[in-house]
Amino acid sequence: MGKQFFNQQKKSQVVPFLQDGQYYYNKGLKAYREQNYPKASKYLQKAVELDPKDSVKLSQLATVYTDMGKYSQSNELLSYILEEVDKEMTECHYFMANNYAHLGLFQEAYKCAVAYTEKDPYGEFIEENEDLIELLTMEDDEDDPFLKDPDDLIIKQDAAKSLLEDSQFEEAISLLEEIVVEYPEFWSAHNNLSLAYFYIGEVEKAKEFLQTVLEKNPGNLHAYCNLLVFYYYERQDEKVEELAKILSNVYPLLYEHRYKLGATFALVGYYPLAYKWLRSLQKQGFEGDDTFYYWLSYSAYFTGRENVAKQMWERVLKENKNKAGSEPWNTENNFSGLLAASMTVEERLYAIFLAKKTNSVDHIKEYQASNVPQSQIEKEFIKFALSKDSGSYDNISSLYYIAETLFDHNDHDELFLFAFRVLINAHKHEYSLTNHCGWAAALQYVWKKQCNESVSQTNIASTYELSVSSVSKYVKLVKNILE
């Protein structure tokens, strides 16, 4: 009896300790007072994850982000508080104004400061807010006004977004490069610039901009999602799996982040995770665009939810009738679209070339209608491939005729990928491509040299019925492009 009682007493002393949001909040506050900001943010993030609607915990985490110099992340939380949790927490406007001022976004800072004055004229921070407004509106050097032109960033950002959505990547790059110079800590522009470069095939440059974001703004969800897409396109399967596993444990608060995470998971084929985020958004009343419903339909279909997939596809067609024919249950198109999504620009151009060469018009149309981002050169090449007039001789049509000339003498896939990679850059830098035989001969020669094959310019000239001097001229052009 005594032994049994002792065992019961011993068991009763083992009380499960539930670590709730308040526990982590208190730990975070302690670390914050000790100025251990990384530790404080770690605990507060856990607190917010457990209590996502607690405005006090959210605002404290935003404060820590500000002290860490993560001004954009702080403002994302403050916006979330005002939009989703407590619109009466007016001091968020003042905190956002300070963050925008640190970022150099003075017009946005001014708007938030004015909003705070209007919503809470007797608020706790009203004096500090008035000082900030005075600082933002004071006259400065006329050549470099402290307060930038009204809505300058918003106008440029919206324009760049439209260009990206229309696959006008070259134009988007030009505008985004302007934005990152004027607003060096506006990470959204860096992320979009990285994507734009990636979609035109300049992978290394894309990674440079992405690395800038990840180094200076650690934890940027958009950057990590873009990195996952890069790994997927490059077929680095192990890295895809590793990063996808990390992102699967992320619980974003903002609708925009949930959308980004869900769409990214869908694009790389992690459909259960994609469906989790996109469906939850849709159930919460989120009104997305045709791309949102496109990925929701695909993720629903590939997780066995055919009725949901068909309902969402109706929304796709309501928003964009051009998507007709690219349904996830359209097996042939589905294979074509998903395959294209994992291909590089040069691989897609080569595929379009082969489709035209074999008169497979339907395959070209399927790719044209898919949700795969298309660079301007792809769109123009598709247009040429589908046109009945094959007698034009501009640079776009020359891409096809150079490849066709190569095709008459070679059957190595790697040579064609090399050729399209060079020709994309030649087109970008406005080289004339009208001498199809000259370019084809030079591409074959340089490629064989890179493969350590025995080849001479004399033999290549004979094969393509050119002079040696002509081959030499175009070999130099190819080498210049490669450098």
C-alpha positions, 0 to 999 in steps of 0.5 A, spaced: 500 500 500 505 504 501 509 503 495 503 504 491 501 510 494 508 513 493 508 511 486 501 515 485 504 521 489 511 520 484 506 520 478 502 526 480 508 530 481 509 530 473 505 535 471 505 537 464 507 544 463 503 547 457 508 553 454 502 558 451 503 564 447 504 568 454 510 564 456 514 565 450 511 573 450 514 573 457 521 570 455 521 575 449 520 581 453 526 578 458 531 578 452 528 584 449 530 588 455 537 585 455 537 587 448 538 580 445 534 582 439 535 575 435 533 571 441 527 576 443 524 575 436 525 568 436 521 567 442 516 573 440 515 569 433 513 563 437 508 567 441 505 570 435 504 563 432 500 561 438 496 567 439 496 570 432 490 575 433 494 578 440 495 585 438 500 586 444 504 580 442 504 583 434 506 590 436 512 588 441 514 583 435 514 589 430 518 593 435 523 588 435 524 588 428 524 595 428 530 595 433 533 590 428 533 594 422 528 590 419 523 596 417 519 592 412 517 586 416 515 591 422 511 594 417 508 588 415 506 586 422 503 593 423 499 593 417 496 586 419 494 589 426 490 595 423 487 590 417 486 584 421 486 585 428 485 591 431 484 598 427 483 602 433 490 601 435 492 607 432 499 608 434 501 603 429 500 609 424 506 612 428 510 606 428 509 605 421 511 612 419 518 612 423 519 605 419 518 608 412 522 614 414 528 609 416 527 606 409 527 613 406 520 612 403 518 619 406 512 620 402 509 614 405 512 616 412 508 622 411 501 619 410 502 615 416 504 620 420 498 624 418 493 618 419 496 618 426 494 625 427 487 624 424 485 618 428 488 620 435 489 627 435 491 626 443 495 620 442 500 618 446 505 619 441 502 625 438 508 630 440 513 625 437 509 625 431 508 632 430 516 633 430 516 627 425 511 631 420 515 637 421 522 634 419 518 630 413 515 637 410 521 642 412 524 645 406 531 642 404 536 643 398 531 644 392 535 639 388 534 633 393 528 635 396 527 631 403 520 629 401 520 625 394 514 627 389 507 624 391 506 617 390 513 616 386 514 609 389 507 607 388 506 609 381 513 606 379 512 599 383 505 598 380 508 600 373 513 595 374 508 589 377 504 590 371 510 589 366 512 583 370 504 580 369 505 582 362 511 578 361 515 585 359 521 583 363 526 587 359 521 593 361 520 591 368 528 590 369 529 597 367 524 600 371 526 596 377 533 597 377 531 605 377 527 603 383 532 599 387 537 605 386 532 610 389 530 606 394 535 601 396 532 597 402 525 596 398 526 589 398 520 587 394 523 591 388 529 587 389 525 580 389 521 582 383 528 584 379 531 578 381 525 574 378 525 578 372 532 577 370 531 569 372 525 569 367 530 572 361 535 567 362 540 571 366 540 566 372 547 569 375 544 576 375 538 574 378 541 570 384 545 576 385 539 580 387 536 575 391 542 574 395 542 581 397 535 581 400 537 574 404 543 578 406 540 584 408 533 582 410 534 575 413 527 572 413 524 575 407 519 570 405 518 572 398 526 571 397 526 564 400 520 562 395 523 565 389 529 561 391 525 555 391 523 556 384 530 557 382 532 551 385 526 547 381 527 550 375 535 548 375 533 541 377 536 541 384 532 536 387 535 536 394 535 543 395 528 543 393 526 538 398 530 541 403 528 548 402 520 546 401 521 542 408 523 549 411 518 553 408 512 548 410 514 550 417 512 557 416 506 560 418 505 567 415 500 572 418 499 576 412 494 574 406 499 576 401 505 571 404 500 566 404 498 567 397 505 567 395 507 561 399 501 557 396 502 559 389 510 557 390 508 550 393 503 549 387 509 551 382 514 546 384 509 541 385 508 540 392 500 540 392 498 538 399 501 544 402 499 549 396 492 547 397 492 548 405 494 555 404 490 557 397 484 554 400 484 557 407 485 564 403 479 562 399 475 560 405 476 566 408 473 570 403 480 572 399 478 575 392 484 573 388 486 573 380 486 568 375 493 566 377 490 565 384 484 560 382 489 557 377 494 554 382 488 553 387 484 549 381 491 545 380 493 543 387 485 541 388 486 536 382 492 533 384 490 532 391 484 528 389 479 534 390 476 534 383 469 538 385 473 543 388 478 543 382 472 544 377 469 550 381 475 554 381 477 553 374 470 556 373 473 562 376 479 562 372 475 562 366 471 568 369 477 572 370 481 570 364 478 566 358 484 565 354 486 559 359 481 555 356 484 548 354 489 548 360 485 545 365 489 540 370 485 534 368 487 536 360 492 530 361 496 532 354 496 540 356 498 538 363 504 534 361 506 540 357 505 546 361 508 542 367 514 540 363 515 547 360 515 550 368 521 546 369 525 548 363 530 554 362 529 559 357 533 556 351 530 549 353 523 552 351 525 555 345 528 549 343 522 545 344 518 551 340 523 550 334 522 542 334 514 543 335 514 548 329 519 543 325 515 537 326 509 542 325 506 540 332 502 547 332 498 544 338 504 543 342 506 550 341 499 553 342 498 549 349 505 552 351 502 559 349 496 558 354 499 555 360 501 559 366 508 559 365 512 566 365 514 567 358 519 572 356 518 577 351 523 573 346 519 567 347 512 570 346 515 573 339 518 566 338 511 563 339 508 568 335 513 567 329 512 559 330 505 560 329 505 565 323 503 562 316 508 567 313 515 564 314 518 569 309 520 575 314 528 575 316 528 579 323 532 577 329 526 573 331 525 569 325 533 568 324 533 564 331 529 559 327 533 559 321 539 559 324 537 553 328 534 550 322 541 551 319 544 547 324 539 542 324 541 540 317 548 538 319 547 536 327 543 532 331 546 534 338 541 537 343 546 540 347 549 544 341 542 547 340 541 549 347 548 552 347 546 555 340 539 558 343 543 561 349 548 565 345 543 567 340 538 570 346 544 574 348 546 576 341 538 578 340 538 582 347 545 586 345 542 587 338 547 583 334 544 582 327 542 575 326 541 575 318 547 571 316 544 564 318 550 560 315 555 564 319 552 564 325 550 556 325 558 555 323 561 559 328 556 556 333 558 549 331 565 551 331 565 554 338 561 548 341 566 543 338 572 547 341 568 547 348 567 539 348 575 538 346 573 535 339 578 536 333 575 541 329 578 546 324 575 553 321 577 550 314 572 544 315 567 548 318 567 553 312 567 547 307 561 544 311 557 551 310 560 553 304 563 559 307 569 563 306 574 561 312 574 569 314 567 569 314 567 563 319 572 567 323 568 573 323 562 570 327 567 565 331 569 572 334 562 574 335 560 568 339 566 568 343 565 576 345 558 574 347 560 568 351 565 573 355 
